[in-house]
């Protein structure tokens, strides 16, 4: 076949894909009607994972699992929007890594609200001004996000999914030669995580200016000659800023985990779950050891254990935020819940991604 014939073949396949997608949306419309009648939540991460797992097992072509997931997550997003448009809040501004995490799960067609801080996201979810919120919970280089943990301790909010994402920084700017760059804008954490690159390429000859976000850095660099930004790829694209260098972070294993939160949504069990709880341990010798030993006896693997001040007046009491493998309905988990009763607050069971 020549090039024109191959393109005609692609056009024929695209037409068939479009026809099949429209058929899928017709079925989605019927599903949406049933869900509205029963007040069932539209976003079901465990169902989406099941579909992707099933398709990957059926796959006999050249598509990788990552490619299948990328294509079908966008289809899922369009389907959810078709069923019932849902508003999603994230830690802004537009172009932030949290924005990128939100779009990776809810797609490009969803309605997004950029908010200034994590508390505002929890406020919006709790008052149901938005259906979902996306917040960072931890970075494997910098540690946990204290504000997110504090809000989880204080609110009646559920975790419905986790989104692990590799964090890659770009150096972006209008200049075509590094010698012309005299100022680099970015967030303090980005400067720390790109320290080796800055030293190797610029030494101490440029002015490093800290700003509130990497998105703000990209905006400033797009308006100023001789300036550049350390920012995300999505922020550079948002402000039409040419990317000069990609993946400039010191650690190539730099990852951030995000939570998708909502009000009163509890996921059904899948074959690979994680559960997050808030525990109030007895303030007595051996109290924490006894609590942890119960998990050992029940053969439940703990993934995360973090203490946070309980903020009780004139007291140094602590809560413990705990992630463990499994679903809250598992019999061994239920025995833990029954033993400790009100000392445990259930925050959510969701598909385990890390």
Secondary structure, DSSP 4 states (H G I P E B T S, - for coil): --HHHHHHHHHHHHHHHHHHHHHHHHHHHHHHHHHHHHT--S--HHHHHHHHHHHHHH--SS--HHHHHHHHHHHHHHHHHHH---EEEEESSTTSHHHHHHHHHH-TTSEEEEESSHHHHHHHHHTTSSSEEEEEEEETTTEE-HHHHHHHHHS--EEEEEEEEE---EEEES-SSGGG--EEEE-HHHHHHTHHHHHHHTTTSSEEEE-S-HHHHHHHHHTSTTEEEEE-HHHHHHTTPPEEES---S-TT-EEEEEEEESS--PPP-SSEEEEEEE---SSTTHHHHHHHHHHHTT--EEEEEEEE---TT---EEEEEEEES-TTSHHHHHHHHHHGGGEEEEEEEE---
